[in-house]
Amino acid sequence: MTAALEVAVRCHIGEFDLDVAFSAESGVLVLFGPSGAGKSLTLALIAGLIRPDTGTIMINGQAVTDCDRRLFVSTQQRRIGMVFQDGLLLPHRSVLDNVALAVRQASGRRERRTVARSWLERVGAEDFAHRRPASLSGGQRQRVALARGLAGDPALVLLDEPLSALDAVVRRELRQLIRDVMITSGVPAVLVTHDHEEAEELGDVIIAYSEGRVTGTRIVERPPPPPPPGGDRDGPQRTGPRCPD
């Protein structure tokens, strides 16, 4: 089986030296460790936001970074969905348009909005499709950010501490939503967290980080996931409850 992601890079920024290597086949890969360990820097390298000094990054068997060959595929061409800690939604756009702007696989405003609406429904956010981000709670914004990260038919989704700014009750609820949506969508994901409980609940594989190095890798034992609804990842089904967050 071709790995969904293969990373072997070294990157020196200031006094910090990152030197890591790992791979992921499917499911949710968690980068776990304290702040400053290099987890978010790794996501930036995978996304193509930063160039490493040496090494390679491959997505679905295709090189997107290869320093020896001077190959560097742009972020826009890597087919990566991204979910950040604060959502980073466009404040002057509606929720629906924020998600529709990420849709790559449909042409025309109506078609993109149709895809966007289906993903908002899947994450339980369709009721505020026409609201602006400023009117949403933190949990609601992260639901929208998750829908946006998946709406563009990505090969890989990167989630950088997506729940760390939320209160404990909302974090617990959204953990289950993220887990359900990622597994039923069939899209591999890399998630960064420093929360042990979050890592255990969300991850299929947990990679421990410390001071720019991988210090351990562990497979989380889980029962086999159910097949995607209808056997088709392209037909979104609601996987999380609709709630006010």
C-alpha positions as CSV (number, residue, x, y, z in Angstrom):
1,M,0.0,0.0,0.0
2,T,1.3,3.5,-0.9
3,A,1.7,5.6,2.2
4,A,-0.6,8.6,2.3
5,L,2.3,10.6,3.7
6,E,6.0,10.1,4.0
7,V,8.2,12.7,5.8
8,A,12.0,12.8,6.2
9,V,13.2,16.3,6.7
10,R,15.6,18.5,8.5
11,C,15.0,22.2,9.1
12,H,17.1,24.7,11.0
13,I,15.4,27.9,12.1
14,G,17.3,30.2,14.5
15,E,18.5,28.0,17.3
16,F,15.9,25.3,16.7
17,D,16.8,22.2,14.7
18,L,14.0,19.9,13.5
19,D,15.1,16.4,12.2
20,V,12.2,14.0,11.9
21,A,11.1,11.0,9.8
22,F,7.7,9.2,9.8
23,S,5.0,7.9,7.5
24,A,1.2,7.4,7.6
25,E,-1.0,5.1,5.6
26,S,-4.5,6.1,6.6
27,G,-6.7,7.4,9.5
28,V,-5.5,10.1,11.9
29,L,-1.8,10.5,12.7
30,V,-1.2,12.6,15.8
31,L,1.9,14.6,16.5
32,F,2.0,14.7,20.3
33,G,4.4,16.7,22.5
34,P,5.0,19.9,24.4
35,S,4.8,23.3,23.0
36,G,8.0,24.2,21.1
37,A,8.8,20.6,20.1
38,G,8.4,21.2,16.4
39,K,5.0,19.8,15.7
40,S,3.5,22.9,14.1
41,L,6.7,23.5,12.1
42,T,6.3,20.0,10.7
43,L,2.8,20.8,9.5
44,A,4.1,24.0,7.9
45,L,6.7,21.9,6.0
46,I,4.1,19.3,4.9
47,A,1.8,22.2,3.7
48,G,4.6,23.8,1.8
49,L,4.5,27.0,3.8
50,I,8.2,26.5,4.7
51,R,11.0,24.8,2.8
52,P,13.2,22.3,4.7
53,D,17.0,22.4,4.5
54,T,17.2,18.8,3.4
55,G,14.9,15.8,2.9
56,T,11.7,14.8,1.1
57,I,8.0,14.9,1.6
58,M,5.7,12.6,-0.3
59,I,1.9,12.6,-0.5
60,N,0.2,9.5,-1.9
61,G,3.5,8.4,-3.4
62,Q,4.2,11.7,-5.2
63,A,7.0,13.9,-4.1
64,V,6.0,17.4,-3.1
65,T,9.3,18.4,-1.6
66,D,12.6,16.9,-2.6
67,C,15.6,19.0,-1.7
68,D,18.1,16.9,-3.6
69,R,16.1,17.4,-6.8
70,R,15.2,21.0,-6.0
71,L,11.6,20.1,-6.2
72,F,9.1,22.2,-4.3
73,V,5.3,21.9,-5.1
74,S,3.3,25.0,-4.1
75,T,0.9,24.8,-1.2
76,Q,-2.0,25.3,-3.6
77,Q,-1.0,22.3,-5.7
78,R,-0.6,19.9,-2.8
79,R,-4.3,19.2,-2.3
80,I,-4.1,19.8,1.4
81,G,-6.9,20.9,3.6
82,M,-5.9,22.9,6.7
83,V,-7.7,23.5,10.0
84,F,-6.1,26.0,12.4
85,Q,-6.5,26.8,16.1
86,D,-8.6,29.9,15.4
87,G,-10.3,28.8,12.3
88,L,-9.0,31.7,10.1
89,L,-12.4,32.3,8.5
90,L,-12.8,35.3,6.2
91,P,-14.8,37.8,8.3
92,H,-16.5,39.5,5.3
93,R,-17.9,36.3,3.8
94,S,-20.8,34.2,5.0
95,V,-20.1,30.7,6.5
96,L,-21.4,29.1,3.2
97,D,-19.1,31.2,1.1
98,N,-16.1,30.5,3.4
99,V,-16.5,26.8,2.7
100,A,-17.4,27.3,-1.0
101,L,-14.2,29.1,-1.7
102,A,-12.3,26.0,-0.8
103,V,-14.1,23.8,-3.3
104,R,-11.8,22.8,-6.2
105,Q,-13.7,19.9,-7.7
106,A,-16.8,21.9,-8.9
107,S,-17.1,24.8,-11.3
108,G,-19.5,27.6,-11.0
109,R,-20.8,29.4,-7.9
110,R,-23.9,27.3,-7.5
111,E,-22.1,24.0,-7.8
112,R,-19.4,25.1,-5.3
113,R,-22.1,26.2,-2.9
114,T,-23.9,22.8,-3.2
115,V,-20.7,21.0,-2.2
116,A,-20.1,23.5,0.6
117,R,-23.7,23.1,2.0
118,S,-23.3,19.3,2.1
119,W,-20.2,19.6,4.2
120,L,-21.8,22.1,6.5
121,E,-24.6,19.6,7.0
122,R,-22.1,16.9,7.7
123,V,-20.5,18.8,10.6
124,G,-23.8,20.1,11.9
125,A,-23.3,23.7,10.8
126,E,-25.9,24.1,8.1
127,D,-28.2,26.2,10.3
128,F,-25.7,29.1,10.3
129,A,-24.7,28.9,6.7
130,H,-25.7,32.5,6.0
131,R,-24.2,34.0,9.1
132,R,-20.8,35.8,9.3
133,P,-17.9,34.3,11.3
134,A,-18.0,37.1,13.9
135,S,-21.5,36.0,15.1
136,L,-20.3,32.4,15.8
137,S,-19.0,30.8,18.9
138,G,-15.6,29.2,19.0
139,G,-17.0,25.7,18.6
140,Q,-19.2,26.8,15.7
141,R,-16.2,28.4,13.9
142,Q,-14.2,25.2,14.2
143,R,-17.1,23.2,12.7
144,V,-17.0,25.5,9.8
145,A,-13.2,25.3,9.5
146,L,-13.4,21.5,9.5
147,A,-16.0,21.6,6.7
148,R,-13.8,24.0,4.7
149,G,-10.8,21.8,5.2
150,L,-12.6,18.9,3.7
151,A,-14.7,20.6,1.0
152,G,-11.9,20.8,-1.5
153,D,-11.5,17.0,-1.9
154,P,-8.0,17.1,-0.3
155,A,-5.5,14.2,-0.4
156,L,-4.6,15.1,3.2
157,V,-5.9,17.3,6.0
158,L,-3.7,19.0,8.5
159,L,-5.2,20.1,11.9
160,D,-3.0,22.3,14.1
161,E,-4.3,22.4,17.7
162,P,-7.9,22.8,16.4
163,L,-9.5,22.5,19.9
164,S,-7.0,24.2,22.2
165,A,-8.9,27.5,22.3
166,L,-12.2,25.9,23.3
167,D,-13.6,25.1,26.7
168,A,-13.6,21.5,28.0
169,V,-17.2,20.7,27.2
170,V,-17.0,21.8,23.6
171,R,-13.6,20.1,23.2
172,R,-15.0,16.8,24.2
173,E,-17.9,17.1,21.7
174,L,-15.8,18.2,18.8
175,R,-13.2,15.5,19.4
176,Q,-15.9,13.0,18.6
177,L,-17.1,15.0,15.6
178,I,-13.5,15.3,14.2
179,R,-12.9,11.6,14.7
180,D,-16.1,10.6,13.0
181,V,-15.8,12.9,10.1
182,M,-12.2,12.1,9.3
183,I,-12.8,8.3,9.5
184,T,-16.0,8.2,7.5
185,S,-14.6,10.6,4.9
186,G,-11.6,8.4,4.2
187,V,-9.3,11.4,4.1
188,P,-6.0,10.8,6.0
189,A,-5.2,13.5,8.6
190,V,-2.3,14.8,10.6
191,L,-3.3,16.4,13.9
192,V,-1.1,18.4,16.3
193,T,-1.9,18.4,20.0
194,H,-0.2,18.7,23.4
195,D,-3.2,17.2,25.1
196,H,-2.8,13.5,26.0
197,E,-6.5,12.7,26.2
198,E,-7.1,14.3,22.8
199,A,-4.2,12.4,21.3
200,E,-5.6,9.1,22.6
201,E,-9.2,9.8,21.5
202,L,-8.4,11.1,18.0
203,G,-5.3,9.2,16.9
204,D,-4.8,5.9,15.1
205,V,-1.1,6.4,15.4
206,I,0.6,8.7,17.9
207,I,4.1,10.1,17.2
208,A,5.8,11.6,20.2
209,Y,7.9,14.7,19.7
210,S,10.5,16.3,21.9
211,E,12.9,19.1,21.0
212,G,12.6,18.6,17.3
213,R,12.9,14.8,17.3
214,V,10.6,11.9,17.1
215,T,10.9,10.0,20.4
216,G,8.4,7.3,19.9
217,T,5.6,5.9,17.8
218,R,2.6,4.0,19.0
219,I,-0.5,2.4,17.3
220,V,-3.7,3.0,19.1
221,E,-5.8,-0.2,19.4
222,R,-9.3,0.5,18.1
223,P,-12.1,-1.6,16.7
224,P,-12.4,-1.6,12.9
225,P,-14.3,1.6,11.7
226,P,-17.6,1.2,10.0
227,P,-17.6,1.6,6.2
228,P,-18.4,5.0,4.8
229,P,-22.2,5.5,4.4
230,G,-23.2,4.0,1.1
231,G,-19.5,3.1,0.5
232,D,-18.8,6.5,-1.0
233,R,-16.8,9.1,0.7
234,D,-18.1,11.8,-1.8
235,G,-21.6,11.7,-0.4
236,P,-21.5,13.5,2.9
237,Q,-23.6,12.2,5.8
238,R,-24.2,13.9,9.1
239,T,-21.8,12.5,11.6
240,G,-22.1,14.9,14.5
241,P,-25.0,16.4,16.4
242,R,-26.2,19.9,15.7
243,C,-25.8,22.0,18.7
244,P,-25.1,25.6,19.7
245,D,-21.5,24.9,21.0
